[in-house]
Amino acid sequence: MQRKQYSSQFVDNLVRCVLDEGQQLTLAAKNAGVHPGVLSKWVKTRRNQRMASPIEYCNPIPSDELSTMKRRVDLLEDRVESLRSILQKLLEKKYSSR
């Protein structure tokens, strides 16, 4: 009995449905006419590839957006420190007056 051959595009699209779109493996396999064990093997292989080189599979943040985010984090950290100081002074005042 001859094994059925699938194009790499077919495999990529099917694996992407499971990994990136969250489709249930057994349902995706059934809809595509593929044995769930075969799809499971393809998904496992792709996961391992992604773990080996994760930078290829993430969307990098543009540098201008990253700079803006860093500035916001700095401002929020300053605000937290300021609020912490205010809270400490209020607590000291409350407990020193007793």
N, CA, C and O atoms as a CHARMM CRD file, in Angstrom:
* protein
*
  392
    1    1 MET  N      0.83900  -1.19100   0.00000 PROA 1      0.00000
    2    1 MET  CA     0.00000   0.00000   0.00000 PROA 1      0.00000
    3    1 MET  C      0.88100   1.24900   0.00000 PROA 1      0.00000
    4    1 MET  O      1.81400   1.36100   0.79400 PROA 1      0.00000
    5    2 GLN  N      0.58000   2.16300  -0.87800 PROA 2      0.00000
    6    2 GLN  CA     1.38700   3.36100  -1.03400 PROA 2      0.00000
    7    2 GLN  C      0.91500   4.44700  -0.06700 PROA 2      0.00000
    8    2 GLN  O     -0.28400   4.64200   0.13200 PROA 2      0.00000
    9    3 ARG  N      1.88900   5.15500   0.53400 PROA 3      0.00000
   10    3 ARG  CA     1.55200   6.26500   1.42800 PROA 3      0.00000
   11    3 ARG  C      1.07000   7.45400   0.61800 PROA 3      0.00000
   12    3 ARG  O      1.53900   7.70600  -0.49100 PROA 3      0.00000
   13    4 LYS  N      0.12600   8.17600   1.19700 PROA 4      0.00000
   14    4 LYS  CA    -0.37900   9.36300   0.52300 PROA 4      0.00000
   15    4 LYS  C      0.62200  10.50500   0.72300 PROA 4      0.00000
   16    4 LYS  O      1.14600  10.70200   1.82000 PROA 4      0.00000
   17    5 GLN  N      0.87200  11.23700  -0.33500 PROA 5      0.00000
   18    5 GLN  CA     1.79500  12.37200  -0.28800 PROA 5      0.00000
   19    5 GLN  C      0.99800  13.66900  -0.15800 PROA 5      0.00000
   20    5 GLN  O     -0.02900  13.85100  -0.81200 PROA 5      0.00000
   21    6 TYR  N      1.48800  14.56600   0.69800 PROA 6      0.00000
   22    6 TYR  CA     0.84400  15.87000   0.89200 PROA 6      0.00000
   23    6 TYR  C      1.83600  16.95900   0.54700 PROA 6      0.00000
   24    6 TYR  O      3.02700  16.82900   0.82900 PROA 6      0.00000
   25    7 SER  N      1.36100  18.01900  -0.05400 PROA 7      0.00000
   26    7 SER  CA     2.25500  19.13000  -0.39500 PROA 7      0.00000
   27    7 SER  C      2.66600  19.85500   0.88700 PROA 7      0.00000
   28    7 SER  O      1.94700  19.84000   1.88600 PROA 7      0.00000
   29    8 SER  N      3.82600  20.48100   0.83600 PROA 8      0.00000
   30    8 SER  CA     4.30000  21.21600   2.01600 PROA 8      0.00000
   31    8 SER  C      3.35700  22.37300   2.34700 PROA 8      0.00000
   32    8 SER  O      3.19300  22.72300   3.51600 PROA 8      0.00000
   33    9 GLN  N      2.73900  22.96700   1.32800 PROA 9      0.00000
   34    9 GLN  CA     1.78600  24.04900   1.56400 PROA 9      0.00000
   35    9 GLN  C      0.55300  23.53300   2.31000 PROA 9      0.00000
   36    9 GLN  O      0.04600  24.19800   3.21300 PROA 9      0.00000
   37   10 PHE  N      0.07600  22.35400   1.93100 PROA 10     0.00000
   38   10 PHE  CA    -1.07000  21.74300   2.60200 PROA 10     0.00000
   39   10 PHE  C     -0.74000  21.49600   4.07600 PROA 10     0.00000
   40   10 PHE  O     -1.52100  21.83300   4.96500 PROA 10     0.00000
   41   11 VAL  N      0.42700  20.90200   4.31500 PROA 11     0.00000
   42   11 VAL  CA     0.85900  20.60700   5.68200 PROA 11     0.00000
   43   11 VAL  C      1.00400  21.90200   6.47800 PROA 11     0.00000
   44   11 VAL  O      0.51600  21.99100   7.60400 PROA 11     0.00000
   45   12 ASP  N      1.67200  22.90700   5.90400 PROA 12     0.00000
   46   12 ASP  CA     1.86500  24.19100   6.58900 PROA 12     0.00000
   47   12 ASP  C      0.53200  24.82600   6.97000 PROA 12     0.00000
   48   12 ASP  O      0.35900  25.28800   8.09800 PROA 12     0.00000
   49   13 ASN  N     -0.40200  24.84800   6.03200 PROA 13     0.00000
   50   13 ASN  CA    -1.70800  25.45900   6.31300 PROA 13     0.00000
   51   13 ASN  C     -2.46000  24.71200   7.40600 PROA 13     0.00000
   52   13 ASN  O     -3.08200  25.32700   8.27200 PROA 13     0.00000
   53   14 LEU  N     -2.40200  23.40400   7.36400 PROA 14     0.00000
   54   14 LEU  CA    -3.11500  22.59800   8.34900 PROA 14     0.00000
   55   14 LEU  C     -2.49500  22.75300   9.73900 PROA 14     0.00000
   56   14 LEU  O     -3.20800  22.90600  10.73100 PROA 14     0.00000
   57   15 VAL  N     -1.18100  22.71300   9.79900 PROA 15     0.00000
   58   15 VAL  CA    -0.48700  22.88800  11.08100 PROA 15     0.00000
   59   15 VAL  C     -0.73800  24.28600  11.63900 PROA 15     0.00000
   60   15 VAL  O     -0.92100  24.45100  12.84500 PROA 15     0.00000
   61   16 ARG  N     -0.74600  25.28400  10.77000 PROA 16     0.00000
   62   16 ARG  CA    -1.01700  26.66100  11.19600 PROA 16     0.00000
   63   16 ARG  C     -2.42100  26.78300  11.79000 PROA 16     0.00000
   64   16 ARG  O     -2.62300  27.52900  12.74900 PROA 16     0.00000
   65   17 CYS  N     -3.38200  26.06700  11.23600 PROA 17     0.00000
   66   17 CYS  CA    -4.74900  26.08300  11.78000 PROA 17     0.00000
   67   17 CYS  C     -4.75900  25.60700  13.23400 PROA 17     0.00000
   68   17 CYS  O     -5.47700  26.15200  14.07200 PROA 17     0.00000
   69   18 VAL  N     -3.96200  24.59800  13.51400 PROA 18     0.00000
   70   18 VAL  CA    -3.92500  24.03800  14.86700 PROA 18     0.00000
   71   18 VAL  C     -3.11800  24.93500  15.80500 PROA 18     0.00000
   72   18 VAL  O     -3.59000  25.28800  16.88600 PROA 18     0.00000
   73   19 LEU  N     -1.90800  25.30200  15.39500 PROA 19     0.00000
   74   19 LEU  CA    -1.01800  26.04500  16.29200 PROA 19     0.00000
   75   19 LEU  C     -1.37900  27.51800  16.42300 PROA 19     0.00000
   76   19 LEU  O     -1.38300  28.05600  17.53000 PROA 19     0.00000
   77   20 ASP  N     -1.67700  28.17100  15.32100 PROA 20     0.00000
   78   20 ASP  CA    -1.86300  29.61800  15.35000 PROA 20     0.00000
   79   20 ASP  C     -3.31700  30.05400  15.50500 PROA 20     0.00000
   80   20 ASP  O     -3.59800  31.11200  16.06700 PROA 20     0.00000
   81   21 GLU  N     -4.23300  29.23700  15.00700 PROA 21     0.00000
   82   21 GLU  CA    -5.64300  29.61600  15.07200 PROA 21     0.00000
   83   21 GLU  C     -6.40100  28.86900  16.15600 PROA 21     0.00000
   84   21 GLU  O     -7.56400  29.16900  16.42400 PROA 21     0.00000
   85   22 GLY  N     -5.74200  27.89200  16.78200 PROA 22     0.00000
   86   22 GLY  CA    -6.34500  27.18900  17.91000 PROA 22     0.00000
   87   22 GLY  C     -7.39400  26.15700  17.55000 PROA 22     0.00000
   88   22 GLY  O     -8.18100  25.75000  18.40500 PROA 22     0.00000
   89   23 GLN  N     -7.41600  25.72900  16.29600 PROA 23     0.00000
   90   23 GLN  CA    -8.39500  24.71300  15.90400 PROA 23     0.00000
   91   23 GLN  C     -8.02400  23.38000  16.55700 PROA 23     0.00000
   92   23 GLN  O     -6.84600  23.04000  16.66500 PROA 23     0.00000
   93   24 GLN  N     -9.02700  22.64000  16.98300 PROA 24     0.00000
   94   24 GLN  CA    -8.80800  21.34600  17.62000 PROA 24     0.00000
   95   24 GLN  C     -8.17600  20.38600  16.61400 PROA 24     0.00000
   96   24 GLN  O     -8.63100  20.27500  15.47500 PROA 24     0.00000
   97   25 LEU  N     -7.12500  19.69700  17.04900 PROA 25     0.00000
   98   25 LEU  CA    -6.35600  18.82800  16.17400 PROA 25     0.00000
   99   25 LEU  C     -7.22400  17.77600  15.51100 PROA 25     0.00000
  100   25 LEU  O     -7.14400  17.59200  14.29700 PROA 25     0.00000
  101   26 THR  N     -8.04700  17.08400  16.27600 PROA 26     0.00000
  102   26 THR  CA    -8.86000  16.01400  15.70100 PROA 26     0.00000
  103   26 THR  C     -9.86400  16.55400  14.68300 PROA 26     0.00000
  104   26 THR  O    -10.12800  15.91500  13.66400 PROA 26     0.00000
  105   27 LEU  N    -10.41500  17.72200  14.96200 PROA 27     0.00000
  106   27 LEU  CA   -11.37400  18.32800  14.02900 PROA 27     0.00000
  107   27 LEU  C    -10.67100  18.77100  12.74200 PROA 27     0.00000
  108   27 LEU  O    -11.17800  18.55400  11.64200 PROA 27     0.00000
  109   28 ALA  N     -9.51000  19.38600  12.89300 PROA 28     0.00000
  110   28 ALA  CA    -8.74800  19.82000  11.71300 PROA 28     0.00000
  111   28 ALA  C     -8.36800  18.61900  10.85900 PROA 28     0.00000
  112   28 ALA  O     -8.46300  18.66800   9.63200 PROA 28     0.00000
  113   29 ALA  N     -7.93800  17.54000  11.50800 PROA 29     0.00000
  114   29 ALA  CA    -7.55300  16.32600  10.77400 PROA 29     0.00000
  115   29 ALA  C     -8.75100  15.75000  10.02400 PROA 29     0.00000
  116   29 ALA  O     -8.64500  15.38200   8.85400 PROA 29     0.00000
  117   30 LYS  N     -9.87800  15.67800  10.70000 PROA 30     0.00000
  118   30 LYS  CA   -11.08800  15.12700  10.07400 PROA 30     0.00000
  119   30 LYS  C    -11.51300  15.96500   8.87600 PROA 30     0.00000
  120   30 LYS  O    -11.83200  15.42900   7.81500 PROA 30     0.00000
  121   31 ASN  N    -11.51600  17.28600   9.05100 PROA 31     0.00000
  122   31 ASN  CA   -11.92300  18.18400   7.96200 PROA 31     0.00000
  123   31 ASN  C    -10.99700  18.09300   6.75800 PROA 31     0.00000
  124   31 ASN  O    -11.42800  18.27200   5.61900 PROA 31     0.00000
  125   32 ALA  N     -9.71900  17.81200   7.01600 PROA 32     0.00000
  126   32 ALA  CA    -8.74200  17.75900   5.91800 PROA 32     0.00000
  127   32 ALA  C     -8.58300  16.35000   5.35300 PROA 32     0.00000
  128   32 ALA  O     -7.90200  16.15400   4.34600 PROA 32     0.00000
  129   33 GLY  N     -9.20800  15.37700   5.99900 PROA 33     0.00000
  130   33 GLY  CA    -9.08600  14.00400   5.52100 PROA 33     0.00000
  131   33 GLY  C     -7.74100  13.37700   5.83700 PROA 33     0.00000
  132   33 GLY  O     -7.23000  12.54900   5.08200 PROA 33     0.00000
  133   34 VAL  N     -7.16900  13.78800   6.97700 PROA 34     0.00000
  134   34 VAL  CA    -5.86600  13.28900   7.41000 PROA 34     0.00000
  135   34 VAL  C     -6.04400  12.55300   8.73200 PROA 34     0.00000
  136   34 VAL  O     -6.85800  12.95900   9.56100 PROA 34     0.00000
  137   35 HSD  N     -5.30000  11.48700   8.93300 PROA 35     0.00000
  138   35 HSD  CA    -5.37000  10.76300  10.19900 PROA 35     0.00000
  139   35 HSD  C     -4.83700  11.67100  11.31200 PROA 35     0.00000
  140   35 HSD  O     -3.80800  12.32200  11.13500 PROA 35     0.00000
  141   36 PRO  N     -5.53300  11.72100  12.46400 PROA 36     0.00000
  142   36 PRO  CA    -5.08800  12.59700  13.55700 PROA 36     0.00000
  143   36 PRO  C     -3.65200  12.32600  14.00400 PROA 36     0.00000
  144   36 PRO  O     -2.95000  13.25200  14.41100 PROA 36     0.00000
  145   37 GLY  N     -3.21400  11.09000  13.93500 PROA 37     0.00000
  146   37 GLY  CA    -1.84000  10.77200  14.32500 PROA 37     0.00000
  147   37 GLY  C     -0.81700  11.41400  13.40600 PROA 37     0.00000
  148   37 GLY  O      0.25200  11.83300  13.85000 PROA 37     0.00000
  149   38 VAL  N     -1.14800  11.49000  12.13100 PROA 38     0.00000
  150   38 VAL  CA    -0.25700  12.12600  11.15700 PROA 38     0.00000
  151   38 VAL  C     -0.17300  13.61900  11.43700 PROA 38     0.00000
  152   38 VAL  O      0.91400  14.19400  11.47300 PROA 38     0.00000
  153   39 LEU  N     -1.33600  14.24200  11.63500 PROA 39     0.00000
  154   39 LEU  CA    -1.34900  15.67400  11.93000 PROA 39     0.00000
  155   39 LEU  C     -0.63000  15.95200  13.23900 PROA 39     0.00000
  156   39 LEU  O      0.09600  16.93900  13.35500 PROA 39     0.00000
  157   40 SER  N     -0.82700  15.09200  14.22000 PROA 40     0.00000
  158   40 SER  CA    -0.15100  15.25700  15.50000 PROA 40     0.00000
  159   40 SER  C      1.36700  15.25900  15.32700 PROA 40     0.00000
  160   40 SER  O      2.06600  16.04700  15.96400 PROA 40     0.00000
  161   41 LYS  N      1.86900  14.38800  14.47800 PROA 41     0.00000
  162   41 LYS  CA     3.30500  14.33000  14.20000 PROA 41     0.00000
  163   41 LYS  C      3.78100  15.62100  13.53800 PROA 41     0.00000
  164   41 LYS  O      4.83000  16.15900  13.89200 PROA 41     0.00000
  165   42 TRP  N      2.99500  16.11800  12.56500 PROA 42     0.00000
  166   42 TRP  CA     3.35900  17.36100  11.89400 PROA 42     0.00000
  167   42 TRP  C      3.38900  18.53400  12.87400 PROA 42     0.00000
  168   42 TRP  O      4.29400  19.36800  12.83400 PROA 42     0.00000
  169   43 VAL  N      2.38300  18.58500  13.75800 PROA 43     0.00000
  170   43 VAL  CA     2.29200  19.66800  14.74400 PROA 43     0.00000
  171   43 VAL  C      3.48200  19.59400  15.70900 PROA 43     0.00000
  172   43 VAL  O      4.09500  20.61300  16.02500 PROA 43     0.00000
  173   44 LYS  N      3.79600  18.40000  16.16400 PROA 44     0.00000
  174   44 LYS  CA     4.92100  18.22600  17.09000 PROA 44     0.00000
  175   44 LYS  C      6.23000  18.67200  16.43500 PROA 44     0.00000
  176   44 LYS  O      7.04700  19.34700  17.06100 PROA 44     0.00000
  177   45 THR  N      6.41800  18.29300  15.18200 PROA 45     0.00000
  178   45 THR  CA     7.62800  18.68600  14.45400 PROA 45     0.00000
  179   45 THR  C      7.72100  20.20400  14.34900 PROA 45     0.00000
  180   45 THR  O      8.78100  20.78200  14.58800 PROA 45     0.00000
  181   46 ARG  N      6.61500  20.84900  13.99300 PROA 46     0.00000
  182   46 ARG  CA     6.61000  22.30500  13.85600 PROA 46     0.00000
  183   46 ARG  C      6.85400  22.99200  15.19600 PROA 46     0.00000
  184   46 ARG  O      7.57800  23.98500  15.25500 PROA 46     0.00000
  185   47 ARG  N      6.25700  22.47400  16.28000 PROA 47     0.00000
  186   47 ARG  CA     6.50100  23.05100  17.60300 PROA 47     0.00000
  187   47 ARG  C      7.98300  22.99200  17.94000 PROA 47     0.00000
  188   47 ARG  O      8.55400  23.96300  18.43500 PROA 47     0.00000
  189   48 ASN  N      8.59900  21.85400  17.67200 PROA 48     0.00000
  190   48 ASN  CA    10.02900  21.70100  17.95400 PROA 48     0.00000
  191   48 ASN  C     10.85300  22.68200  17.12500 PROA 48     0.00000
  192   48 ASN  O     11.83200  23.24200  17.61800 PROA 48     0.00000
  193   49 GLN  N     10.46200  22.88900  15.87000 PROA 49     0.00000
  194   49 GLN  CA    11.16900  23.85500  15.03000 PROA 49     0.00000
  195   49 GLN  C     11.02700  25.26500  15.58900 PROA 49     0.00000
  196   49 GLN  O     11.98500  26.03800  15.60500 PROA 49     0.00000
  197   50 ARG  N      9.84500  25.58400  16.03800 PROA 50     0.00000
  198   50 ARG  CA     9.60400  26.91600  16.59400 PROA 50     0.00000
  199   50 ARG  C     10.37800  27.12900  17.88600 PROA 50     0.00000
  200   50 ARG  O     10.86700  28.22700  18.14900 PROA 50     0.00000
  201   51 MET  N     10.48900  26.07800  18.69000 PROA 51     0.00000
  202   51 MET  CA    11.24700  26.19000  19.93500 PROA 51     0.00000
  203   51 MET  C     12.73400  26.37200  19.64700 PROA 51     0.00000
  204   51 MET  O     13.43600  27.05500  20.39300 PROA 51     0.00000
  205   52 ALA  N     13.20500  25.76800  18.57900 PROA 52     0.00000
  206   52 ALA  CA    14.61900  25.86700  18.22200 PROA 52     0.00000
  207   52 ALA  C     14.97600  27.26000  17.71400 PROA 52     0.00000
  208   52 ALA  O     16.09700  27.72500  17.91800 PROA 52     0.00000
  209   53 SER  N     14.03800  27.92400  17.05600 PROA 53     0.00000
  210   53 SER  CA    14.30000  29.27000  16.53900 PROA 53     0.00000
  211   53 SER  C     13.05800  30.14100  16.69300 PROA 53     0.00000
  212   53 SER  O     12.40800  30.47300  15.70100 PROA 53     0.00000
  213   54 PRO  N     12.72100  30.51900  17.94100 PROA 54     0.00000
  214   54 PRO  CA    11.47200  31.25000  18.18400 PROA 54     0.00000
  215   54 PRO  C     11.43000  32.64100  17.57300 PROA 54     0.00000
  216   54 PRO  O     10.34100  33.15500  17.31800 PROA 54     0.00000
  217   55 ILE  N     12.57400  33.26600  17.33000 PROA 55     0.00000
  218   55 ILE  CA    12.56700  34.62600  16.81100 PROA 55     0.00000
  219   55 ILE  C     11.92900  34.70300  15.42700 PROA 55     0.00000
  220   55 ILE  O     11.37700  35.74000  15.06000 PROA 55     0.00000
  221   56 GLU  N     11.99600  33.63500  14.66800 PROA 56     0.00000
  222   56 GLU  CA    11.40700  33.62400  13.33200 PROA 56     0.00000
  223   56 GLU  C      9.88200  33.64800  13.38500 PROA 56     0.00000
  224   56 GLU  O      9.23700  34.01300  12.40200 PROA 56     0.00000
  225   57 TYR  N      9.29900  33.26600  14.51500 PROA 57     0.00000
  226   57 TYR  CA     7.85500  33.10500  14.58800 PROA 57     0.00000
  227   57 TYR  C      7.16000  34.18900  15.39300 PROA 57     0.00000
  228   57 TYR  O      5.95600  34.10100  15.63300 PROA 57     0.00000
  229   58 CYS  N      7.89200  35.20300  15.81200 PROA 58     0.00000
  230   58 CYS  CA     7.23300  36.27500  16.55200 PROA 58     0.00000
  231   58 CYS  C      7.28000  37.55100  15.72900 PROA 58     0.00000
  232   58 CYS  O      8.13000  37.71700  14.85400 PROA 58     0.00000
  233   59 ASN  N      6.37400  38.42500  16.02000 PROA 59     0.00000
  234   59 ASN  CA     6.33000  39.69700  15.31300 PROA 59     0.00000
  235   59 ASN  C      7.10700  40.72100  16.12100 PROA 59     0.00000
  236   59 ASN  O      6.66800  41.10100  17.20600 PROA 59     0.00000
  237   60 PRO  N      8.24900  41.18000  15.62200 PROA 60     0.00000
  238   60 PRO  CA     9.02800  42.15500  16.38100 PROA 60     0.00000
  239   60 PRO  C      8.29500  43.48300  16.49100 PROA 60     0.00000
  240   60 PRO  O      7.56500  43.87900  15.58200 PROA 60     0.00000
  241   61 ILE  N      8.49200  44.15300  17.59300 PROA 61     0.00000
  242   61 ILE  CA     7.88200  45.46000  17.82200 PROA 61     0.00000
  243   61 ILE  C      8.76000  46.50700  17.14500 PROA 61     0.00000
  244   61 ILE  O      9.97500  46.51000  17.33900 PROA 61     0.00000
  245   62 PRO  N      8.16500  47.38900  16.35800 PROA 62     0.00000
  246   62 PRO  CA     8.95400  48.44400  15.71700 PROA 62     0.00000
  247   62 PRO  C      9.69400  49.28700  16.75700 PROA 62     0.00000
  248   62 PRO  O      9.18100  49.50400  17.85500 PROA 62     0.00000
  249   63 SER  N     10.89200  49.76300  16.42100 PROA 63     0.00000
  250   63 SER  CA    11.74400  50.45800  17.39300 PROA 63     0.00000
  251   63 SER  C     11.08200  51.71900  17.94100 PROA 63     0.00000
  252   63 SER  O     11.24100  52.02100  19.12400 PROA 63     0.00000
  253   64 ASP  N     10.34500  52.46300  17.11900 PROA 64     0.00000
  254   64 ASP  CA     9.69200  53.66800  17.64400 PROA 64     0.00000
  255   64 ASP  C      8.60800  53.32100  18.65600 PROA 64     0.00000
  256   64 ASP  O      8.43200  54.01800  19.65500 PROA 64     0.00000
  257   65 GLU  N      7.89000  52.24600  18.39200 PROA 65     0.00000
  258   65 GLU  CA     6.86000  51.80100  19.33900 PROA 65     0.00000
  259   65 GLU  C      7.50000  51.28100  20.62100 PROA 65     0.00000
  260   65 GLU  O      6.98300  51.50800  21.71500 PROA 65     0.00000
  261   66 LEU  N      8.61600  50.58900  20.48800 PROA 66     0.00000
  262   66 LEU  CA     9.32900  50.06800  21.65600 PROA 66     0.00000
  263   66 LEU  C      9.84800  51.21300  22.52100 PROA 66     0.00000
  264   66 LEU  O      9.78400  51.14000  23.74800 PROA 66     0.00000
  265   67 SER  N     10.36200  52.27000  21.88900 PROA 67     0.00000
  266   67 SER  CA    10.84000  53.44100  22.63000 PROA 67     0.00000
  267   67 SER  C      9.70100  54.09600  23.40500 PROA 67     0.00000
  268   67 SER  O      9.86500  54.47800  24.56400 PROA 67     0.00000
  269   68 THR  N      8.55600  54.22000  22.76200 PROA 68     0.00000
  270   68 THR  CA     7.38500  54.79700  23.42400 PROA 68     0.00000
  271   68 THR  C      6.97200  53.95500  24.62600 PROA 68     0.00000
  272   68 THR  O      6.65100  54.48600  25.68800 PROA 68     0.00000
  273   69 MET  N      6.98400  52.65000  24.44800 PROA 69     0.00000
  274   69 MET  CA     6.61200  51.75200  25.54400 PROA 69     0.00000
  275   69 MET  C      7.59900  51.86000  26.70900 PROA 69     0.00000
  276   69 MET  O      7.19100  51.84200  27.87100 PROA 69     0.00000
  277   70 LYS  N      8.88000  51.97100  26.40800 PROA 70     0.00000
  278   70 LYS  CA     9.89300  52.11000  27.46400 PROA 70     0.00000
  279   70 LYS  C      9.70300  53.41000  28.23500 PROA 70     0.00000
  280   70 LYS  O      9.83000  53.43300  29.45900 PROA 70     0.00000
  281   71 ARG  N      9.39700  54.50000  27.51700 PROA 71     0.00000
  282   71 ARG  CA     9.13900  55.77200  28.20000 PROA 71     0.00000
  283   71 ARG  C      7.92100  55.67100  29.11800 PROA 71     0.00000
  284   71 ARG  O      7.92700  56.19000  30.23500 PROA 71     0.00000
  285   72 ARG  N      6.88300  54.99900  28.63500 PROA 72     0.00000
  286   72 ARG  CA     5.67600  54.83700  29.45800 PROA 72     0.00000
  287   72 ARG  C      5.97200  54.01000  30.70900 PROA 72     0.00000
  288   72 ARG  O      5.48100  54.31700  31.79600 PROA 72     0.00000
  289   73 VAL  N      6.76700  52.97400  30.54800 PROA 73     0.00000
  290   73 VAL  CA     7.14600  52.14500  31.70000 PROA 73     0.00000
  291   73 VAL  C      7.91600  52.98700  32.71300 PROA 73     0.00000
  292   73 VAL  O      7.66100  52.90500  33.91500 PROA 73     0.00000
  293   74 ASP  N      8.86100  53.80000  32.22700 PROA 74     0.00000
  294   74 ASP  CA     9.62700  54.67100  33.12600 PROA 74     0.00000
  295   74 ASP  C      8.70800  55.63400  33.88000 PROA 74     0.00000
  296   74 ASP  O      8.86000  55.83000  35.08600 PROA 74     0.00000
  297   75 LEU  N      7.75200  56.23500  33.16000 PROA 75     0.00000
  298   75 LEU  CA     6.80900  57.15500  33.80400 PROA 75     0.00000
  299   75 LEU  C      5.95700  56.43700  34.85100 PROA 75     0.00000
  300   75 LEU  O      5.72500  56.96300  35.93900 PROA 75     0.00000
  301   76 LEU  N      5.50000  55.25200  34.51900 PROA 76     0.00000
  302   76 LEU  CA     4.68300  54.49300  35.46600 PROA 76     0.00000
  303   76 LEU  C      5.48700  54.06900  36.68400 PROA 76     0.00000
  304   76 LEU  O      4.97500  54.08500  37.80400 PROA 76     0.00000
  305   77 GLU  N      6.73400  53.69100  36.47400 PROA 77     0.00000
  306   77 GLU  CA     7.58400  53.33300  37.61800 PROA 77     0.00000
  307   77 GLU  C      7.79300  54.53300  38.53000 PROA 77     0.00000
  308   77 GLU  O      7.77800  54.38900  39.75300 PROA 77     0.00000
  309   78 ASP  N      7.99200  55.73400  37.94200 PROA 78     0.00000
  310   78 ASP  CA     8.12600  56.95300  38.74300 PROA 78     0.00000
  311   78 ASP  C      6.84700  57.23600  39.52300 PROA 78     0.00000
  312   78 ASP  O      6.89400  57.62600  40.69000 PROA 78     0.00000
  313   79 ARG  N      5.70700  57.03800  38.87000 PROA 79     0.00000
  314   79 ARG  CA     4.43000  57.28000  39.53400 PROA 79     0.00000
  315   79 ARG  C      4.21600  56.31600  40.69800 PROA 79     0.00000
  316   79 ARG  O      3.73300  56.71200  41.75900 PROA 79     0.00000
  317   80 VAL  N      4.57600  55.06200  40.49500 PROA 80     0.00000
  318   80 VAL  CA     4.44800  54.06100  41.56100 PROA 80     0.00000
  319   80 VAL  C      5.33200  54.44800  42.74700 PROA 80     0.00000
  320   80 VAL  O      4.90600  54.36900  43.89900 PROA 80     0.00000
  321   81 GLU  N      6.55200  54.86300  42.45800 PROA 81     0.00000
  322   81 GLU  CA     7.46000  55.26100  43.53900 PROA 81     0.00000
  323   81 GLU  C      6.91800  56.46600  44.28600 PROA 81     0.00000
  324   81 GLU  O      7.01500  56.53200  45.51100 PROA 81     0.00000
  325   82 SER  N      6.35400  57.41200  43.56600 PROA 82     0.00000
  326   82 SER  CA     5.75900  58.59500  44.18800 PROA 82     0.00000
  327   82 SER  C      4.57400  58.20600  45.07700 PROA 82     0.00000
  328   82 SER  O      4.45500  58.69300  46.20100 PROA 82     0.00000
  329   83 LEU  N      3.71900  57.34600  44.58300 PROA 83     0.00000
  330   83 LEU  CA     2.56900  56.90400  45.38300 PROA 83     0.00000
  331   83 LEU  C      3.01000  56.10700  46.60600 PROA 83     0.00000
  332   83 LEU  O      2.40800  56.21500  47.67400 PROA 83     0.00000
  333   84 ARG  N      4.05000  55.31800  46.44800 PROA 84     0.00000
  334   84 ARG  CA     4.58800  54.56300  47.57700 PROA 84     0.00000
  335   84 ARG  C      5.09100  55.50400  48.67600 PROA 84     0.00000
  336   84 ARG  O      4.87400  55.26700  49.86400 PROA 84     0.00000
  337   85 SER  N      5.75800  56.56400  48.25700 PROA 85     0.00000
  338   85 SER  CA     6.27400  57.55700  49.20000 PROA 85     0.00000
  339   85 SER  C      5.12400  58.26900  49.92400 PROA 85     0.00000
  340   85 SER  O      5.17000  58.46800  51.13800 PROA 85     0.00000
  341   86 ILE  N      4.10700  58.64300  49.17100 PROA 86     0.00000
  342   86 ILE  CA     2.94000  59.30800  49.77300 PROA 86     0.00000
  343   86 ILE  C      2.26400  58.38100  50.77900 PROA 86     0.00000
  344   86 ILE  O      1.91800  58.80800  51.88100 PROA 86     0.00000
  345   87 LEU  N      2.07700  57.13600  50.41300 PROA 87     0.00000
  346   87 LEU  CA     1.44200  56.16900  51.29900 PROA 87     0.00000
  347   87 LEU  C      2.25800  55.98100  52.57300 PROA 87     0.00000
  348   87 LEU  O      1.70500  55.91000  53.67000 PROA 87     0.00000
  349   88 GLN  N      3.55200  55.90100  52.42100 PROA 88     0.00000
  350   88 GLN  CA     4.41100  55.72300  53.59700 PROA 88     0.00000
  351   88 GLN  C      4.28400  56.91000  54.53700 PROA 88     0.00000
  352   88 GLN  O      4.20300  56.72400  55.75100 PROA 88     0.00000
  353   89 LYS  N      4.26500  58.13900  53.99900 PROA 89     0.00000
  354   89 LYS  CA     4.12400  59.33900  54.82100 PROA 89     0.00000
  355   89 LYS  C      2.76700  59.35600  55.53100 PROA 89     0.00000
  356   89 LYS  O      2.68100  59.72200  56.70300 PROA 89     0.00000
  357   90 LEU  N      1.71400  58.95900  54.81900 PROA 90     0.00000
  358   90 LEU  CA     0.37900  58.92500  55.42800 PROA 90     0.00000
  359   90 LEU  C      0.31600  57.90700  56.56400 PROA 90     0.00000
  360   90 LEU  O     -0.26400  58.17400  57.61700 PROA 90     0.00000
  361   91 LEU  N      0.90900  56.75600  56.34400 PROA 91     0.00000
  362   91 LEU  CA     0.91200  55.73500  57.39000 PROA 91     0.00000
  363   91 LEU  C      1.73200  56.17400  58.59900 PROA 91     0.00000
  364   91 LEU  O      1.33400  55.93700  59.74000 PROA 91     0.00000
  365   92 GLU  N      2.85800  56.80200  58.36000 PROA 92     0.00000
  366   92 GLU  CA     3.68100  57.30600  59.47100 PROA 92     0.00000
  367   92 GLU  C      2.91900  58.35200  60.26700 PROA 92     0.00000
  368   92 GLU  O      2.96200  58.36400  61.49700 PROA 92     0.00000
  369   93 LYS  N      2.22000  59.23100  59.55600 PROA 93     0.00000
  370   93 LYS  CA     1.43600  60.29300  60.21500 PROA 93     0.00000
  371   93 LYS  C      0.31600  59.68600  61.04800 PROA 93     0.00000
  372   93 LYS  O      0.06900  60.10900  62.17800 PROA 93     0.00000
  373   94 LYS  N     -0.36800  58.67800  60.47200 PROA 94     0.00000
  374   94 LYS  CA    -1.49400  58.04100  61.15700 PROA 94     0.00000
  375   94 LYS  C     -1.01700  57.35000  62.43300 PROA 94     0.00000
  376   94 LYS  O     -1.64800  57.49400  63.48000 PROA 94     0.00000
  377   95 TYR  N      0.07400  56.61100  62.36200 PROA 95     0.00000
  378   95 TYR  CA     0.53300  55.85000  63.51500 PROA 95     0.00000
  379   95 TYR  C      1.34800  56.66800  64.49100 PROA 95     0.00000
  380   95 TYR  O      1.50000  56.25800  65.64200 PROA 95     0.00000
  381   96 SER  N      1.88100  57.80900  64.08100 PROA 96     0.00000
  382   96 SER  CA     2.63100  58.65200  65.00700 PROA 96     0.00000
  383   96 SER  C      1.69300  59.49300  65.86300 PROA 96     0.00000
  384   96 SER  O      2.08900  59.95400  66.93300 PROA 96     0.00000
  385   97 SER  N      0.46000  59.70100  65.41500 PROA 97     0.00000
  386   97 SER  CA    -0.49000  60.52000  66.17400 PROA 97     0.00000
  387   97 SER  C     -1.21500  59.71000  67.23000 PROA 97     0.00000
  388   97 SER  O     -2.00600  60.28800  67.97500 PROA 97     0.00000
  389   98 ARG  N     -1.00000  58.44400  67.33700 PROA 98     0.00000
  390   98 ARG  CA    -1.69500  57.60500  68.33400 PROA 98     0.00000
  391   98 ARG  C     -1.04000  57.64700  69.66100 PROA 98     0.00000
  392   98 ARG  O     -1.50400  56.99800  70.59900 PROA 98     0.00000
